[in-house]
Each structure stands twice: as structure tokens, then as C-alpha cells.
């Protein structure tokens, strides 16, 4: 900034060269993606650093290193977000370093703090302003990293409050900083604080001068009513009710020449002005920060291990691009062993078009490949951004290729839990794996009114009335299994989670006619429903997701 004092230049000399906010955060000297870009040697927490840390977090072999790189990823993102949020401070966008040289009150024990900006200080002293706002969603066209700051739409002659502007453009065109109040209308157009907007004609100042506006009564910091005028910005972009107010030593407003530089220098920004500024700027700061996060993690990948979609029958991995942008670069597949080490399985340089394009690629399967967790990492061009990074993980997976217990610790309810304790002779059940298929047999003897179930369950715990079901009868101890599934269950499900269920064959047969069943709890008889097979996933909001085939839908529970 050109108005910083000489002593500050000396103090900051060791940090030179100095870069603008957007260059320090992104390395770009001109707009991305095709603008001139530099590498800043002492920048360790910029956008490019965050990309590099994220790739290391996805691909490093040691879990401790991956955790470290994840932490550095989010630290770098946080610091770039800080630079974006700074653009919601008018003085940061209006060449106004003098507006950062106000001493701030800090209490009796420490009368002053270091220099600061009054708007930032006001927000700091009123944290509820931040806690109670909602993000203002951005709507930037052809988004790239530098457009969060500046889209080059605002030229100095077309101010607006559009959400398609960069945050620096919006703030510069619509708000005053302390030293740039009506600088456009001053008699010193070469003033470093000169900006084309806002200007006096953007406000209702003339209406005040003409005596058409009434003063406003507000409660001061001393809780005493105070009468003052607040000039409203009602044109040229954003509408701000309390835009600026006359200073304490201003000549009577109705008798002062509006073109006088004295008047230009006699307006101030007080707490009521800052409150109205904050109501507009803070939602933008949050919205642009959220937009930056979404932009960083916009790459959405889906993949399936052991895909059979190749015409030559070779198994491999099916990679799908679920993003709204094309992806071209290196896709690398890793797997994690029980010791949390991560190993590379295969790497391919391919291109995938946006919104669902996929490709099946062959690779050597590790032994017992279904036991592992997999990570797919991408690095390359995403849309117009070079050296972008995306990742996806596949957690739990089941194939019936390794016996009943070979891949995961399932619970098979041969004995039908409750009913088996009291009515053990209702029938018989069988579970086995044949040729990679789970085969279940469930027979209820004729004349027995109590139903049978043959369930295959995987869960954290199975209880009856809050107690492990195994304690009801010693005979059941044989069927109690370990319920420690580690990180696999429960699984966190987000709006970006893809659940893929592939069922090669599912069937159920009933020997008619349906028999009468008796409810264990009520003792009432009812006609049994048709036999069915279903895969059911339960969620902690009480909803269940069921997979079956037509005619075999479950009749138990609701919300399917």
C-alpha cells in the first residue's frame, strides 16, 4: 500500500519482496488459469502448498506421515481462507494502510493494544455477529482460484452487489475505509485513497443538505440516547442504511458546502455504521470461504475394485469421474494393510470426461484383496486448474469368496435368537458358501406356529433388552462372535458418499400355502408373509435402506 509510513517499510524490510494478497496466496501475478505465475520461496502455506500436502496425505506410505500432511493441508487451506476473508475488510481493498494505525482499547490492565483497524476491532468485540450469520453463496462464472478475489468484471465504472464478483471487487466498490471516505469527490484526485466508488452521488447526502431528512436517535456506548444523521447509500450497487455519519467536529451539515474538502474530511464510520457493514460483509466472507473449500475438494471420484466390465474379461478397477469438470492426469490406486501402511497397486495416465465418464483398468490383485481398504488419488488437470488433486476411499466391501468368516466377522443367526431359546424345535437352518455364493436354507416345520429367520448380520453389538443376547442360554454361547469391527462400523455417511451394491443372484422360495404364525410378544396369530431375502442397512436417524428383488420386499419395519 502506498500510504504506509516509512518506519513500517524499514520494519518489514526483511520480509521483502512484498506481494499482494492474491499473489501471496496463489502465486499468480495475473488472473488464473493462464496468467503469469511465480513460485514464492518463503510461502509454505499457500494454495499450491495445500495441494501438495493433500496429495501426500493420500499417498504416503506411513499413517503417521499421512496424518501430518492432512493437518498441514487444512492449515494451508485455513491460511488461504484468511487471505480471502481479509477482502471483507474495506481498508484491505482500498490502499488504506493508515486505517490500520488506530490504537485499540483493551481494558484497564492494558489500556491499548498494537495498531489495528476499527472495523476488524468492532467485529472482534461482537462475536455474535459471526455466530448468527448465514453464508452468502457465491455465483462466480468459470471459477478459478484467483476469481475468489477478482473476476475483472468491476472496471471502476460499474459497481454492483453481484455474487458473481470477486470479494475484493465487491468490497472496494461498495464500502468506505476510514481514510477513503468520499475521496472521489475530494479536491485531490491524486490522493492514494482515491477510488471511483462509492461517491457522494451514491448516497442521499444531498437530501440531507436540502433538509429533507430527519436525524436519527441511537443509543451510544454509554447507554445515553444520541441524535445524529446517518447518510444512506442507496445507489450504485449495495444499499446500506447507515453508510457514513458526520464527525463530532463537523460544521452544521445544512450550511456546509457539499463540494468543500472540509466536508469530505469530516465524516466518520462509527459502530452503527460498522454493524451495517458487518451484516453485509461477514456473510460474504463466510460464503467465499466455503466456496474456496468446495473448490479445493470439488474432485469427486468413484471406483470399484475387481470390476468385470472389460470385454476381455480381465478384472481390475473401474474409475468414474463424478465431478462437473474433466479430469486428465495420473490416477493411482493404493491399498492399506492391517498395520496401516499404504502400498501402490497401480498408476494410470488417462482422461475422464465430467459427470460419470468411467474406464476399467487392469492391475494385479493382491492376495486376499477383499480384506483391504483402498484409496484412489488423482493429480493433474481438473477443468482449467493444473496440478489439482482429488481422492476417494473405498472402505468396507464383501465378496463371498473366502468362506463364511474368511473376509469379515459375520453373525449367522442359525438359532433365530429369541425364538430358539423358547421354541428350539421349529425347524432348521443352514449357511454355507458354494462357488463364491452365500447359500442360506431356512425350514420351518409344518404345524409349528412360530416363525423362523435365518439372518446374516454385521454390526457393533446385538442386544436384547439392553443385554447381550448370548447370556440368555448357555447353548447360545457357541454362536457369540467378536463384535470389534474397528473403523469399519459404524460408517460415517455424508451427502457425497456413494453406496454401491452388486448382487449377482438373489432368490427365495416358499412352499405354499402360507402357514399361520404366532407373534412371540403378543401371542396373536397371523398369516405369514411370503418368504423374502433382503439386504438392509440401518442409519442412526431411524431410516433403513433395503436392497432386494421384486416380489421379495421386506414387510418388517417402516421407512424403507
Secondary structure, DSSP 8 states (H G I E B T S, - for coil): -TT--HHHHHHTGGG-S---HHHHHH-BSS-TTTS-B---TT--SSHHHHHHHHHHHHH-SSHHHHHHHHHHHHHHHHHHHHHHHHTTSHHHHTT-GGGG-EEEE--SSSSEEEEE-HHHHHHHH-THHHHT--------TT--GGGGT--S---SS-----TTS-HHHHHHHH---TT-TTGGGSS-TT-TT--SSS-GGGBTHHHHHTT-S--EEEE-TTS-EEEE-EEEE-SSS--EEEEEEE-TT---GGGS-TT-HHHHTSEE--HHHHHHHHHHHHHHHHHHHHHHHHHHT---EEEEEEE---TT---EEEEEE-SSS-EEEEEEEEEE-TT--EEEEEEEEEEE-TTT-EEEEE----TTGGGSEEEEEEEEEETTEEEEEEEEEE-----SSSTTTSSS--EE-TTTTHHHHH-TTSEEEEEEEETTEEEEEEEE-TT--S-----EE--S--EETTEEGGGG-GGGGGG------TTSSS----TT-------S-------SS--EEE-TTT--EEE-------EEEE-TTS-EEEE--TT----SSS--
